[in-house]
Amino acid sequence: MFSSITSTCVGTAQARQPLVVDGVDYVPLEKPKKSGDQQQMFGTGIRVTTDLYALEAATGRPLWKWGPQDGGLDFAELSVEGQPVVSGENVYVSLCSPSSYFGETHVAAVDRRTGRLRWTQPICDYPANF
């Protein structure tokens, strides 16, 4: 049921592990990027971007979408990774460089009702020649 809901609402995408809280599915979804884009998922040769979607659990209706490139932030090389976590009014997600094992990692807090970014915090950043 979940895959049919997500494919109906947001197109053909690979869904990662969702989290359901208070009737809302919070799920990172991958979509292939345009051929000219530089971001690439490590080891696959497939260019992807992963955004966080909030979907009404009962119907699959999209409530909002947030991605690292939204809101004018310079996270062009980052992608939402792993399962989201909800605490209080926030959804927390990890943001990682998908192109290699070594790269930037951040945590982001997104308002669970509106999908607006509240804050980000860098966790680690490896030099390119590590």
For each residue, the residues with C-beta under 8 A, 3 or more apart:
1: 4 5
2: 5 6 15 18 25
3: 6 7 15
4: 1 7 8 60
5: 1 2 8 9 25 55 59 60
6: 2 3 9 10 13 15 27 29 53 55 60
7: 3 4 10 11 12 13
8: 4 5 60
9: 5 6 53 55 60 61 62
10: 6 7 13 29 31 53 62 65
11: 7 31
12: 7 31
13: 6 7 10 29 30 31
14: 29 30
15: 2 3 6 18 27 28 29
16: 27 28 29 30 50 82 83
17: 27 82 83
18: 2 15 25 26 27 83
19: 25 26 27 83 84 85 86
20: 23 24 25 26 57
21: 24 26 86 112
22:
23: 20 56 57 58
24: 20 21 54 55 56 57 63 112
25: 2 5 18 19 20 53 54 55 56 57 60
26: 18 19 20 21 52 53 54 84 86 91 112
27: 6 15 16 17 18 19 52 53 55 84
28: 15 16 50 51 52 53 80 81 82 83 84 93
29: 6 10 13 14 15 16 50 51 53
30: 13 14 16 41 48 49 50
31: 10 11 12 13 48 49 50 51
32: 46 47 48
33: 37 39 47 48 49
34: 37 47
35: 47
36:
37: 33 34 47 49
38: 47 77
39: 33 47 48 49 76 77 79 98 99
40: 44 45 46 47 48 98 99
41: 30 44 46 47 48 79 98 99
42: 98 99 100 101
43:
44: 40 41 48
45: 40
46: 32 40 41
47: 32 33 34 35 37 38 39 40 41
48: 30 31 32 33 39 40 41 44 79 98
49: 30 31 33 37 39 67 69 79
50: 16 28 29 30 31 67 79 80 81 98
51: 28 29 31 65 66 67 68 70 80
52: 26 27 28 65 66 67 80 84 91 93 110 115
53: 6 9 10 25 26 27 28 29 62 64 65
54: 24 25 26 62 63 64 65 91 112 115
55: 5 6 9 24 25 27 60 61 62 63
56: 23 24 25 59 60 61 62 63
57: 20 23 24 25 60
58: 23
59: 5 56
60: 4 5 6 8 9 25 55 56 57
61: 9 55 56
62: 9 10 53 54 55 56 65
63: 24 54 55 56 115
64: 53 54 114 115
65: 10 51 52 53 54 62 70 115
66: 51 52 70 110 115 116 117
67: 49 50 51 52 70 80
68: 51 73 75 76 78 79 80 95 108
69: 49 73 75 76
70: 51 65 66 67 73 117
71: 116 117
72:
73: 68 69 70 117 120
74:
75: 68 69 78 95 106 120
76: 39 68 69
77: 38 39 97 99 103 104
78: 68 75 95 96 97 104 106
79: 39 41 48 49 50 68 95 96 97 98
80: 28 50 51 52 67 68 84 93 94 95
81: 28 50 93 94 95 96 98
82: 16 17 28 93 94
83: 16 17 18 19 28
84: 19 26 27 28 52 80 91 92 93
85: 19 91 92 93
86: 19 21 26 90 91 92 112
87: 90 92
88:
89: 111 112 113
90: 86 87 109 110 111 112 118
91: 26 52 54 84 85 86 109 110 111 112
92: 84 85 86 87 107 108 109 110
93: 28 52 80 81 82 84 85 107 108 110
94: 80 81 82 105 106 107 108 123
95: 68 75 78 79 80 81 104 105 106 107 108 120
96: 78 79 81 103 104 105 106
97: 77 78 79 100 102 103 104 105
98: 39 40 41 42 48 50 79 81
99: 39 40 41 42 77 103
100: 42 97 103
101: 42
102: 97 126 130
103: 77 96 97 99 100 125 126
104: 77 78 95 96 97 122 124 125 126
105: 94 95 96 97 122 123 124 125
106: 75 78 94 95 96 120 121 122 123
107: 92 93 94 95 120 121 123
108: 68 92 93 94 95 117 119 120 121
109: 90 91 92 117 118 119 120
110: 52 66 90 91 92 93 115 116 117 118
111: 89 90 91 114 115 116 117 118
112: 21 24 26 54 86 89 90 91
113: 89
114: 64 111
115: 52 54 63 64 65 66 110 111
116: 66 71 110 111
117: 66 70 71 73 108 109 110 111 120
118: 90 109 110 111
119: 108 109
120: 73 75 95 106 107 108 109 117
121: 106 107 108
122: 104 105 106 125
123: 94 105 106 107
124: 104 105
125: 103 104 105 122
126: 102 103 104 130
127: 130
128:
129:
130: 102 126 127
